[in-house]
Amino acid sequence: MSVFVLVPGAGGAAWYWHRVVSELRARGHEAVAVDLPGADESAGLPEYADAVAAVIGDRAGTVLVAQSMGGFTAPMVCARVPVGELVLVNAMVPLPGETPGQWWGNTGSEAARLAAAEAGGYGTAFDLDTYFLHDVPAEVAAAGADHQGPEADIAFGQPCAIERWPDTPTRVLAATGDRFFPVDFQRRVARERLGIEAETVPGGHLAALSHPSRLVDRLLERVPRDR
């Protein structure tokens, strides 16, 4: 059995991972999704890292999985507590000291999003249905409405407080249908910032909601069978 700790993106809703949590537990693993105080203007990246680190504690071998903006919290956690593996899923990959607000321009994410939209024939104006919910089952998307929350501005101006990328073995999973962070963009950022090749999974930006079983298949690929 392995222990998976799952970090959500902007808004901080642990609900985002609920289908993956159920799938991991059904396969005999422990899984905990962390709720973050995304709407709290007095809490930002340090508090997010505190919350995740508290869940992990001193348990060795934990697999830490972070989605989207959770990519800023995850390396801060790895620098503080023992983590067996870090998996970034459609995630922002920060440089040491970089803020989420700086990341967009530094990586060229907006240009990549617009280019992918033009090539794919869908709208360039951002809206949730086009960029986040286009492949999420309607009943799942409807259930998620009660769990949506804002991301307070404070976190966007706070640095990823690491001196270097942690030594934790790291994987990048990029969804082939992600319209927000297109797959080729994610591949480039993974190479440039981590020196690794991104692996692909099916689905869009919210792959944990649209393709949970396939995502779990990927998460378990490197987990020893006797853990």
Secondary structure as the mmCIF struct_conf table of DSSP 4:
data_model
#
loop_
_struct_conf.conf_type_id
_struct_conf.id
_struct_conf.beg_label_comp_id
_struct_conf.beg_label_asym_id
_struct_conf.beg_label_seq_id
_struct_conf.end_label_comp_id
_struct_conf.end_label_asym_id
_struct_conf.end_label_seq_id
STRN STRN1 VAL A 3 VAL A 7
TURN_TY1_P TURN_TY1_P1 ALA A 10 GLY A 11
HELX_RH_3T_P HELX_RH_3T_P1 ALA A 14 TRP A 17
HELX_RH_AL_P HELX_RH_AL_P1 HIS A 18 ALA A 26
TURN_TY1_P TURN_TY1_P2 ARG A 27 GLY A 28
STRN STRN2 GLU A 30 ALA A 33
HELX_LH_PP_P HELX_LH_PP_P1 VAL A 34 ASP A 35
TURN_TY1_P TURN_TY1_P3 GLY A 38 ALA A 39
TURN_TY1_P TURN_TY1_P4 GLU A 41 SER A 42
HELX_RH_AL_P HELX_RH_AL_P2 LEU A 45 ILE A 56
TURN_TY1_P TURN_TY1_P5 GLY A 57 ASP A 58
TURN_TY1_P TURN_TY1_P6 ALA A 60 GLY A 61
HELX_LH_PP_P HELX_LH_PP_P2 THR A 62 THR A 62
STRN STRN3 VAL A 63 GLN A 67
TURN_TY1_P TURN_TY1_P7 SER A 68 MET A 69
HELX_RH_AL_P HELX_RH_AL_P3 GLY A 70 CYS A 78
TURN_TY1_P TURN_TY1_P8 ALA A 79 ARG A 80
BEND BEND1 VAL A 81 VAL A 81
BEND BEND2 GLY A 84 GLY A 84
STRN STRN4 GLU A 85 VAL A 89
BEND BEND3 ASN A 90 ASN A 90
HELX_LH_PP_P HELX_LH_PP_P3 PRO A 94 LEU A 95
TURN_TY1_P TURN_TY1_P9 PRO A 96 GLY A 97
HELX_RH_AL_P HELX_RH_AL_P4 PRO A 100 THR A 107
TURN_TY1_P TURN_TY1_P10 GLY A 108 GLY A 108
HELX_RH_AL_P HELX_RH_AL_P5 SER A 109 GLY A 120
TURN_TY1_P TURN_TY1_P11 GLY A 121 GLY A 121
BEND BEND4 TYR A 122 TYR A 122
BEND BEND5 THR A 124 ALA A 125
HELX_RH_AL_P HELX_RH_AL_P6 LEU A 128 TYR A 131
TURN_TY1_P TURN_TY1_P12 PHE A 132 PHE A 132
BEND BEND6 LEU A 133 LEU A 133
TURN_TY1_P TURN_TY1_P13 HIS A 134 ASP A 135
BEND BEND7 VAL A 136 VAL A 136
HELX_RH_AL_P HELX_RH_AL_P7 ALA A 138 GLY A 144
HELX_RH_3T_P HELX_RH_3T_P2 ALA A 145 HIS A 147
HELX_RH_3T_P HELX_RH_3T_P3 ASP A 153 GLY A 157
BEND BEND8 GLN A 158 GLN A 158
BEND BEND9 GLU A 163 ARG A 164
BEND BEND10 ASP A 167 THR A 168
STRN STRN5 THR A 170 ALA A 175
TURN_TY1_P TURN_TY1_P14 THR A 176 GLY A 177
BEND BEND11 ARG A 179 PHE A 181
HELX_RH_AL_P HELX_RH_AL_P8 VAL A 183 LEU A 194
BEND BEND12 GLY A 195 GLY A 195
HELX_LH_PP_P HELX_LH_PP_P4 GLU A 197 ALA A 198
STRN STRN6 GLU A 199 VAL A 201
BEND BEND13 PRO A 202 GLY A 204
TURN_TY1_P TURN_TY1_P15 HIS A 205 LEU A 206
HELX_RH_AL_P HELX_RH_AL_P9 ALA A 207 SER A 210
HELX_RH_AL_P HELX_RH_AL_P10 PRO A 212 LEU A 220
TURN_TY1_P TURN_TY1_P16 GLU A 221 ARG A 222
BEND BEND14 VAL A 223 VAL A 223
TURN_TY1_P TURN_TY1_P17 ARG A 225 ASP A 226
#
